[in-house]
Amino acid sequence: VPRPYELYYWPNIQGRGEFVRLALEDARAGYVDVARTKGGMKALLAYLGGKRPGLAPFAPPFLRHGVLVIAQTANILHYLGPRLGLVPASEAGRTAANQLQLTIADAVAEAHDVHHPVAVSLYYEDQKREAKRNAESFRTERLPRYVDYFERILTAGAGKFAVGRGHSYVDLSLFQLVEGLTYAFPRATKRATRKTPRLLALRDRIAERPNVASYLASDRRIPFNEDGIFRRYPELDP
Amino acid sequence: VPRPYELYYWPNIQGRGEFVRLALEDARAGYVDVARTKGGMKALLAYLGGKRPGLAPFAPPFLRHGVLVIAQTANILHYLGPRLGLVPASEAGRTAANQLQLTIADAVAEAHDVHHPVAVSLYYEDQKREAKRNAESFRTERLPRYVDYFERILTAGAGKFAVGRGHSYVDLSLFQLVEGLTYAFPRATKRATRKTPRLLALRDRIAERPNVASYLASDRRIPFNEDGIFRRYPELDP
């Protein structure tokens, strides 16, 4: 019996952990979402405090697999990709997937910074004015730029896949990115994706993959909420 | 004769390209800093516009090597690492290096967002008030947290290297991170690094590596300036 993967991430949000959850779920890999089990949060915090063996993570998500402790979302997916059959085998394919995943990570970070432009440690309520200014630039410049870019990537490739000739973890992450943007900025995302039919079609195709569909319908999928990265504050998407 | 690496990055700043330049310089790899050559900016923009073969980059830096076009700083270094002898050969070592490099990238992004909390497309002068609030949180919370983390990594390892038993591209990047923080936030960095002797010693050791030292003394090393990521605005480091 292969050892199951142990995913460590905050138990109440999709956040960055969701990109890893989607890959594990799509591949039906055996995994434990540790912080959602009894005593799991204590274990997560012990790793963060450097009180466990292995390379200390700066922040969740991190994955424990055997003796390895691996942090940084894109790095976890780079490690899991070949093991889950979710990336082309060649170095060129893996490098392309990693590049696109890091660009998705940049988009995710910018979507987060919209509601926290001043400080992660402050509440949204304490930076609302600044958030409004940031949101305007995100909605009108950055969000369209990112979705246009990924549409271009899909167009340049086989039209259906971000990398290579089959679904990869990048496609799963693009699904999550579009879902998150749609949740947080429904109007702006609708406007921006009018010219990105391939990206929308990819989102729909991923949602229909049997393992993804059953995951999304399960209670393992945490709903979007206002503690996560993608938050719906109507004043930020007028 | 092996084909030289072609680095594409903005010609007037260190920015994110500097992490790649340092690796190429330390290894004395043959490379062309394309945008600093005649007609180079045009070539850079053609790639960004998707008018060249290969996977289109979202933003510089990107590296051309044979038929491959590789973007995202950490991804470029992950690709170059084994070729330049700047990362352990094992998957575990490469994964650890990539994780740390991505954490450095997060620190760099946060250092950038200090002077651009509202929008990348606006001038600093148009977001000075917000920058002041962001800078306070960066100086007192984030900067110390990052340098403490990397000190912990150096302490847990052999004490001298971030990954494995020799210098890697992560050490070169930590040098650049400390140099950049020291330039942009001299007072806050001095305070925060009082308790990180290993990180400061690593910075000094890297600066003395012969290839790095001769690079730093050459006109290939662009000086820090207020168009880059690390900017010295005295009002942000009172």
Interface residues (C-beta under 8 A of the other chain):
Chain A: G50 L55 A56 P57 F58 L68 I70 A71 Q72 A74 N75 H78 Y79 E91 A92 T95 A96 N98 Q99 L100 L102 T103 D106 A109 D113 P117 V118 A119 V120 S121 L122 Q127 E130 R133 N134 E136 S137 E141 R142 Y146 Y149 R152 I153 A156
Chain B: G50 L55 A56 P57 F58 L68 I70 A71 Q72 A74 N75 H78 Y79 E91 A92 T95 A96 N98 Q99 L100 L102 T103 D106 A109 D113 P117 V118 A119 V120 S121 L122 Q127 E130 R133 N134 E136 S137 E141 R142 Y146 Y149 R152 I153 A156
